[in-house]
Every structure is written in structure tokens, then in C-alpha cells.
Amino acid sequence: MAFSSVGRRALDGRDHRGLRQKGAHAARSVSKEQRQEIKEAFDIFDSERTGKMDYHELKVAIRAMGFEIKKPEALELMARYDREETGYIGFEAFEDIMIQRYAAQDPMEEIRKAFELFDEDKRGKISFRNLKRIARELGEKLTDEELRGMIDEFDHDQDGDINEEEFINIMKQTSLY
């Protein structure tokens, strides 16, 4: 398993979502998997199975999808999408909101978040111990030799760890970001 695959899986397991383009083509930048996640989230938080959700359900669903939202913003979204002032929005509105959230993500910020997930001791480096912990949490059965090989492959300054710059280069070399 490649270092970048472990990084992507670590992000996915922590409710951080994939990166998307900004701009008018936001709808196309959302994968089938993400559309399915949006639908599943809507279904979970449409607790009464009415095909709609209220303000509270919207706020919790957005947070469950890994995005921050405060009360004023949730109220503004409800006002924007609930044009008939019913107190509810439907799936299409929720999907549009989530697609915009995905589109607004900054790729470099997401890479830095992934790095921080690995660097649990906040040294500014991903150590062998950090990588081993992440692999174990993900259920990957990698030997110490395989893990050390992953670090050696990308450790350009040869200090035995992966620094943030090296990590960014790894992620940029993949199709993940």
C-alpha cells in the first residue's frame, strides 16, 4: 500500500472529504460516492421520512458530513432554500448545499489537515511510530519493514521522518489531490 493511500484512508476515516474544484463546475466535481454520501446523510437526518429536513436536521447533517456550520449560517441557508417558508428543505436543496461545501474546500488546507492527523505528537514530522499507528487504526497489516520502506521512499532529507513539505509532495504526486 502506498503512503498516499494510507493518507487518503486516514482522511476518509476522520470525516474529512475529498477535494474538489472551485467554480461553476462544482456539480461535476462531486463523485458518485460523494453523491451517495449526501443521499445517505439526507436519509439519516430526514428522521420522519418526509423527504424534507428542518433547520436542526440540516445543521446536524452538515456537521456529520465533516463541515463546520454555525446557527446564523444554517438559518441563512434555510431562508435561501425554503422559498415557501415551510420550515423545511428537500433533498435537492440539501444536495446543492453539500456540493457547494465540497467545491469550497481548499486542497492545500486539506493536505495540511491530513498531515496533522499523522503528526499526533505535533513535532512537524510524521515518524515511523505515527505511520504505524495510522496503519493499525485503518486495519492495514503492514510489516515494520514495509512501513519503513514507505518512509524511506519519500524522505528526501533522509532524517528518518516525513516533514510537511515531503508530505505535500507525496500528495501532489498522486491523483488524490
Buried (B, 14 or more C-beta within 10 A) or exposed (E): BBBBBBBBBBBBEEEBBBBBBEEEEBBEBBEEEBBEBBBEBBEEBBEEEEEBBBBEBBBBBBEEBBBEBEEEEBEEBBEEBBEEEEEBBBBEBBBBBBBBBBBEBEBEEBBBBBBEBBBEEEEEBBBBEBBBBBBEBBEBEBEEEEBBEBBEEBBEEEEEBBBBEBBBEBBEEEEBB
